[in-house]
Structures are given as C-alpha cells and as structure tokens.
Amino acid sequence: MVLMNKQRYDSLPPDLKAIVDKHSGEALVARFGQVFDDEIEKVRAHILEVGGVVEDIPADELVKMKQKTSAVEAEWIKEITARGHDGAALAAAARKIAEGK
C-alpha cells in the first residue's frame, strides 16, 4: 500500500497531481498485481523443477475453509464498522478485487 496525506496531495500543483494520479490507484495495483503473478509463476516452476508437487485446493475444501474462517471476517467487519467505516462494503469490495472483478 502506498499512502499520501490528503492535505499534502491537495497542496501539489496540478502537473504533479497528474503524475501521482497516473502512477497510483488502479495503475499501481495492476503493476503490483503483475509482479505478484510473475513471482507466483517463478515459485511454481521452481517447485516443479525440484520435484515438488503443486496442487489446487478442491472446491468443496475451499468452501469448508471459507466457512471455518467466516468468523474472522465477521469480527473484522464489526471492528471496522465500529470505527465509522462500512466494513461490509469494504469486505465485499476486497472479495471483488480478489476475484478479479
């Protein structure tokens, strides 16, 4: 995550704001995502190269894992909501991002 103080951002001249905007937000997320994807493939290739096995989690097991960990998400939503934010909306947005939507 890259953060910038809103007051500092607002104090920038328009040309510098344009540079920050061009290289942050979704553009930055896409670049970071590509780096992560590339590293995952390198690790996967290395595991296979040294004789390891890479397995996908079966769908029914993934459902069970999500059910078992749902209390963690519920607690996070509760804490974030108590801080004055819409925890449910943030969790939903994070799930959309994770699903590539």
N, C-alpha and C positions, 0 to 999 in steps of 0.2 A: 504494500500500500504506500502510496505517496501522498502526503498531506501538505496543504499550504494554508496558512492563516487567511481567512476571507478578507480581513482588513488590508493585509499586505497585497493580496491579489487585486483588490479594488483600487489600490494606490498605484498599480502599474499603468504605464501608458498603453494605449490601445495596441500598438505594434507588439509589445511584449506579451500582452494578454493573448493576442492571436497566436504567438509562438507556444505559450503554455497550453492553450486550448488545443492546438494542432497535435501536440505531443503528449497529451494526457487523456483522461477519460477512456472512451472505447478504443482509441488508437493504442494507448498504452496497454490496456487489457489484452488486446489482440496480440501485441508483441510479447508480453509476458506469457500469454497462453501458448504461443508458438514455441517459446523457449522450454516451457514445461513439457509440451508434447514431444519436442525433439529429445529431451533428456529421458523421457519415459521410453522412447523407442531405442535409445542407446543402451539403457539398462536392460530392457527386454532382450535385445540382441546379445548382450554380454552374458546374460543368464543362460540363454540357449547355447551360446558358443562354448561355455564351460560345462555343458551337460546338464544344466538345470532344467526345470520344467516351469512353464508359466500356465496357470490355469485361470479361467474365468469363474467367478462365483455363479453357481446356478441361480436362476431367477427365484426359485422358491426359497433358497437360503438367503438371498438378498432381502426378500420380503420379511423373513424372520428377523434378520439383523435390524431392519428399519423399525420393526415392531418393538424389539427389545430396547432400542435406543430412543424411542419416541419421547420418553420422559425427559431426556436430556434437552431435546428441542423445546418441549413444553416449558421447562424451567427457564431456558434462555429467553423464550418469548415473554414469559412473565416478568423476568428481571428487566428486559429492555423496555417493556411497556410501562413498568413502574418508573423508569427514568424519563418517561414522557414521549417515547417513540412508539411507532406502530410495529411492534415486534412481529406480529403475524404477517404483515405485509413485507417486512424485511426478510423473514424466513421464506416466504413464497417467492420473492424476487431472487434470493440466493439459489433456491431449487431450480428456477427457470434458467439461471445462468449456468448452473451445473449440468443441466440437461441440454444446453446449447440452444436454448430458445430465445 
